Amino acid sequence: MSRKRASDPTTPIKITIPRSVLDAIHDEIGPTSSRSRWISVACEDKLLGSSDFKMVDANLAQRWHAFRAELKKEGVWVEPMMLNLVEEAVMRWRDEQLPESD
């Protein structure tokens, strides 16, 4: 049985960034985490502040990151364990949306 296709499929791109930025990313996420996912989330977070980005068009992961950014901006402290649990649920949901690799 094949997996459901993603409603928002990924597209590979090539970027150039300073080595110091890449080193900082590696320090932040560790060697086993996805750099693509981390950069994609950072881009989504940036777009959330843009007038071109409409929350009504956002998927679950984008809404979660917007909520976290708003909490941080407002100075609201949330139990880290709770953030981790929701983050894991969002990532599981996102993984289910990805197309099956052949």
Secondary structure, 3 states (H helix, E strand, C coil): CCCCCCCCCCCCCCCCCCHHHHHHHHHHHCCCCCHHHHHHHHHHHHHHCCCCCCHHHCCHHHHHHHHHHHHHHHCCCCCHHHHHHHHHHHHHHHHHHCCCCC
